[in-house]
Amino acid sequence: MMDLRHIRYFAAVAAERNFTRAAERLGVAQPPLSRQIKELELELGVVLFDRDSRPIRLTEAGRIFHEQATRILSSTEQLRRSMQRLSASEKRRFVVGFVASIVYGMMPEVIRKFRAQSEGLEIQLLEMTTLEQVVALKDGRIDAGLGRIRIDDPAIQREVLQEEALMGRAAERNKKVS
């Protein structure tokens, strides 16, 4: 299967117009480079180089492939540089899923304290159901989840931050007090 290495090897041979110089430029031995180019040609079903000429020349198929290869390598390099810039400038981020009903409880205070203790950490909040949180935790889309329903899943580490009485029981207790 064609990969970026094949495309890089092809581009080096096309630029140097010589297998030996291309191998030196790439830091590989010439016979394996020639084999890789031959494998690429077999996979594509075309001859990319006219090997009978000195220096070697691209065939028509080679010229078309070279245009596309140059674009691919340029895009790959641009993507690499973009990711390096992102990595260098990116703040550390912690994503928290939460169910809407806890916004009126202790969540704001928990988040405030967490932010105070985590200088330089960007905290992102995403409203989602408990089941959505479980899936997002397993997929790595969120780092933590805040909810009310207890989930027993061996893949999820759970910690109870606060016990809450059920509405029915609380109402019952209020009647006894009155």
Protein Blocks (a to p, Z undefined) as FASTA:
>chain_A
ZZfklmmmmmmmmmnopaklmmmmnopafklmmmmmmmmmmmnopafbdfkbccddddfk
lmmmmmmmmmmmmmmmmmmmmmmmmmmmpccdddddddfklmmmmmmmmmmmmmmmmghi
acddddddfklmmmmmmnopafbdcdfbdcddfkbccddfbdcddfklmmmmmmmmZZ
